[in-house]
Amino acid sequence: MKIQWKAACFALLACFVLISSGCSNNNSSSKNEDEKSTQTANNKFKIVKAKSIKVSRIFGIGYPGNDSELYVAANNGIKMYQQGTWLETTANRNQYMGFQAIDTGFIGSGHPQKGSGLKDPLGIILSKDKGKTLEKLSFYGNGNFNFIGAGYQNDNIYVISDQEKQGLALGVNYSTNNGSSWKQSLLAGFDANSFGMLAVHHQNGAIMAMSTRTGIYYSLDNGNTMKRITDPVMVTALTFTGDSILYSSVENEKIMFKTINPGTGEIAELTIPFLDYDNPITYVSVNPKNPNQMAFSTYKNDLYESTDGGKAWMNLLKNGKEQE
């Protein structure tokens, strides 16, 4: 089964097929808590003020709990923004697909920087020091995952696999121990014809949600049973904010930004800058330490951030380039 997302045809078609998960898992998970790797490209890892920012692809955004910046996982490594200043690393510029900010740092997958000495693909890795060192959680050298969900303050990780291999079943899989072992989500009640972005409750890792072309599906039991909690609209990105979900949908050829309370079904709409129909929202994030701080990125690599709960937005990147 291939899970595809061809956003380039978004403006021509009334559908938004979800991005290829790119999974290639060839063996079982092999976590080694003592095993870490410091990349050696240039052999000097530093965090420096960026002279200019230009990215051609964004793989995720988020607010790690052990830092104060907004992180952007880009094609040329992690970029960090805070109060008008962009920072970047001088080495270890990996492509962290499936990027997930957690309270101790970030989790990701993807491909290493050329010359790093790391295996490609990265499997699932954890960094607690801005990417200076990587702890190998699962599938190191044998798996790449574009779709990852991770609990902010728990050890639950979810992935979508397009292959049935040792340790993983076809479809959605979850771990409750940071990748040491995996189980298949049974997805009872899930009747969408696409998989999409995964979101995990910050405290309770058994609570998860998935965006699809026909709405948000919500689960209280690790995805074993699921229920659609929105109208059958196309949802392109989502994240938890407390017990509610912040998400972007496409309705009547308009890009929307909303929150929904899964318990009550109550929906509230937030105002965002105008976005063209062919520039949908790809990632959303809320800072768990400050719910008024939130951000979203788009297909064309625009990046916006709000510090007042979505009343006003700052355009940080336009077409992947830093804005004055």
C-alpha positions in Angstrom: 0.0 0.0 0.0 1.3 3.4 -0.9 0.3 6.5 1.1 0.7 9.4 -1.2 0.3 13.2 -0.9 0.5 15.1 -4.2 0.0 18.6 -3.1 1.1 20.1 -6.4 -2.3 19.1 -7.9 -4.1 20.6 -5.0 -5.3 23.7 -7.0 -6.6 21.7 -9.9 -8.3 18.9 -8.0 -10.8 19.0 -5.2 -8.7 16.6 -3.2 -5.5 16.6 -1.3 -3.7 13.2 -1.3 -1.5 12.8 1.7 2.3 12.7 1.4 4.2 9.5 0.8 5.3 8.0 4.1 8.5 6.7 2.5 8.8 3.9 5.0 11.4 1.2 4.3 11.6 -0.9 7.4 13.8 -4.0 6.9 14.3 -5.3 10.4 12.9 -5.1 13.9 13.5 -2.2 16.3 16.8 -2.2 18.1 17.0 0.4 20.8 20.3 0.8 22.7 20.0 3.4 25.4 23.8 3.7 25.7 24.2 4.1 22.0 24.5 7.7 20.8 26.1 9.3 17.8 27.6 12.7 17.3 27.9 13.6 13.7 31.3 14.7 12.5 30.5 16.9 9.5 33.1 19.7 10.0 33.6 18.1 13.4 32.4 21.3 15.1 28.8 21.5 16.3 27.8 25.0 17.3 24.6 27.0 17.5 25.2 30.3 15.7 23.1 33.3 14.5 22.1 32.6 10.9 23.4 35.1 8.4 20.3 34.4 6.2 17.6 31.7 6.2 16.6 29.9 3.0 14.9 26.5 3.1 13.4 24.5 0.2 11.4 22.1 2.3 10.0 22.0 5.8 9.6 18.6 7.4 8.0 19.7 10.7 7.9 22.5 13.3 7.6 22.5 17.1 8.5 23.8 20.5 10.8 21.4 22.4 10.3 21.6 26.2 14.0 21.9 26.9 14.4 25.0 24.9 12.8 28.4 24.3 12.8 28.6 20.4 10.5 27.6 17.6 12.2 24.7 15.8 11.9 24.3 12.0 13.1 20.9 10.6 14.3 21.9 7.1 16.1 20.3 4.2 19.3 21.8 5.5 19.0 21.0 9.2 17.3 22.5 12.2 16.6 26.2 12.3 15.5 28.0 15.4 13.6 31.2 15.8 13.1 33.4 18.9 12.1 37.1 19.1 13.4 38.2 15.7 16.5 36.1 15.7 17.2 33.0 13.6 19.7 30.4 14.8 21.1 27.4 13.1 23.7 24.6 13.6 27.1 24.6 12.0 27.1 20.8 11.5 24.7 17.8 11.8 22.3 19.3 9.2 20.2 16.2 8.9 16.8 16.0 7.2 14.6 15.2 10.1 11.4 13.8 8.5 8.5 13.2 10.8 9.9 15.8 13.2 8.2 15.8 16.6 9.0 18.2 19.4 8.8 16.7 22.9 9.6 17.9 26.4 13.2 16.6 26.4 14.1 17.6 22.8 12.9 16.2 19.5 12.2 12.9 17.8 12.6 12.4 14.1 13.5 10.1 11.2 14.9 10.9 7.7 18.4 11.1 6.2 21.8 12.2 7.6 23.9 15.0 6.3 26.4 13.8 3.7 29.7 12.9 5.3 28.2 12.5 8.8 29.2 8.9 9.2 25.6 8.0 10.2 23.6 5.2 8.5 21.0 6.2 6.0 18.1 6.2 6.8 18.1 7.3 10.4 15.2 5.1 11.6 13.8 6.8 14.6 16.1 9.0 16.7 15.9 11.2 19.7 18.0 14.3 20.5 18.1 16.1 23.8 20.8 18.7 22.8 19.5 20.5 19.7 20.8 17.7 17.4 24.4 17.5 18.6 23.9 13.9 19.6 21.4 11.3 18.4 20.0 8.4 20.4 18.9 5.6 18.2 15.5 4.4 19.2 14.3 2.1 16.4 15.1 0.9 12.9 18.5 2.7 12.7 19.7 2.2 9.1 16.5 0.4 8.1 13.6 2.8 8.2 12.5 6.2 7.2 9.2 7.6 8.4 7.5 10.8 7.2 4.5 10.2 9.5 5.4 10.1 13.2 3.4 11.0 16.2 5.1 11.4 19.6 3.7 12.2 23.1 5.2 15.4 24.5 5.4 14.1 28.1 5.1 10.3 27.6 6.9 7.5 25.8 4.3 6.8 23.1 5.4 6.9 19.5 3.2 6.2 16.5 4.4 5.5 12.9 2.7 4.6 9.6 4.4 1.8 7.7 3.8 1.0 4.1 5.4 -2.4 4.4 4.9 -5.4 6.7 8.2 -6.2 8.3 9.6 -7.7 11.5 8.5 -5.5 14.3 6.0 -3.5 12.3 2.6 -4.3 10.7 1.2 -2.6 7.6 -0.5 0.7 8.6 -0.4 2.4 12.0 1.9 1.0 14.7 2.5 2.3 18.2 5.1 1.9 20.9 4.5 2.7 24.6 8.2 2.4 25.5 10.0 4.9 23.2 10.4 2.5 20.4 11.6 -0.6 22.2 8.6 -2.7 21.0 5.7 -2.2 18.7 2.1 -3.1 18.3 -0.4 -2.6 15.5 -3.3 -0.2 15.9 -6.4 -2.1 14.9 -8.2 1.0 13.6 -11.7 -0.3 14.3 -14.2 2.3 13.1 -11.7 3.9 10.7 -13.3 4.0 7.3 -11.3 6.8 5.5 -9.5 6.0 2.3 -6.3 7.8 3.3 -3.8 8.0 6.2 -2.4 11.4 7.2 -0.7 13.3 10.0 -0.6 11.8 13.5 -1.0 13.8 16.7 -0.6 12.5 20.3 -2.0 13.9 23.5 0.7 15.6 25.5 0.1 13.7 28.7 -1.9 10.6 27.8 -0.1 8.8 25.0 -3.0 6.4 24.4 -5.0 9.4 23.0 -4.2 10.1 19.4 -5.7 11.6 16.3 -5.1 11.4 12.6 -5.9 13.8 9.7 -7.5 12.4 6.6 -9.2 13.6 3.4 -12.5 13.0 5.1 -11.9 14.5 8.5 -10.2 13.9 11.8 -10.3 10.4 13.4 -9.8 10.2 17.1 -8.9 7.4 19.5 -8.7 6.9 23.2 -6.9 3.5 23.0 -3.8 3.8 20.8 -5.8 3.7 17.6 -7.4 0.4 18.2 -10.8 2.0 18.0 -11.3 5.2 16.1 -14.1 7.7 15.6 -14.5 10.6 13.1 -15.1 13.8 15.1 -15.4 16.3 12.3 -17.5 16.7 9.2 -16.0 14.8 6.3 -13.7 17.6 5.2 -10.2 17.5 4.1 -7.8 18.0 7.0 -4.2 18.7 6.2 -2.5 19.2 9.6 -3.3 18.9 13.3 -1.8 19.0 16.8 -3.1 18.7 20.3 -3.5 21.8 22.5 -4.5 20.6 25.9 -7.4 18.2 25.4 -8.5 20.0 22.2 -7.1 19.7 18.7 -5.9 22.5 16.6 -6.2 21.7 12.9 -6.3 23.1 9.3 -9.0 22.0 6.9 -10.0 22.9 3.3 -13.6 23.7 3.0 -15.3 25.3 -0.1 -11.9 26.0 -1.6 -10.8 27.9 1.5 -8.1 27.1 4.0 -9.5 27.1 7.5 -7.8 27.1 10.9 -9.9 25.7 13.8 -9.9 24.0 17.2 -12.2 21.2 18.2 -13.0 19.7 21.6 -13.3 15.9 20.9 -15.5 15.4 24.0 -18.1 18.0 23.2 -17.6 18.4 19.4 -17.4 22.2 19.9 -15.5 23.9 17.1 -14.0 27.4 17.2 -12.5 29.2 14.2 -9.3 31.2 14.3 -8.3 33.9 11.9 -5.2 33.5 9.8 -3.5 35.4 7.0 -5.0 34.7 3.6 -3.5 31.6 1.9 -3.9 30.6 -1.7 -5.8 27.4 -2.4 -2.6 25.8 -3.7 -0.7 26.7 -0.6 -2.3 24.5 2.2 -1.1 24.3 5.7 1.3 21.4 6.2 2.3 21.5 9.9 0.9 23.2 13.0 2.3 23.4 16.5 1.4 24.9 19.9 3.9 25.5 22.7 2.7 23.4 25.6 4.5 25.7 28.0 2.6 28.7 26.5 -0.6 27.8 24.6 -0.9 31.3 23.2 2.3 30.7 21.2 1.6 28.7 18.0 2.9 28.4 14.5 2.0 26.9 11.1 3.9 26.2 7.9 2.6 25.8 4.4 3.3 23.8 1.3 5.2 26.7 -0.3 7.4 27.0 2.8 5.7 30.0 4.4 5.9 30.1 8.2 3.7 32.1 10.5 3.8 32.5 14.3 1.4 34.0 16.8 2.2 34.8 20.5 -1.4 35.9 21.4 -3.4 32.8 20.7 -3.9 33.5 17.0 -5.1 37.1 17.1 -2.1 38.4 15.2 0.4 36.6 13.1 4.0 37.3 12.1 5.3 36.0 8.8 8.7 34.5 9.6 9.4 32.8 6.2 8.0 33.5 2.7 8.7 30.8 0.1 11.3 29.5 2.6 13.1 32.8 2.9 13.5 34.9 6.0 11.2 38.0 6.2 12.4 41.3 7.5 
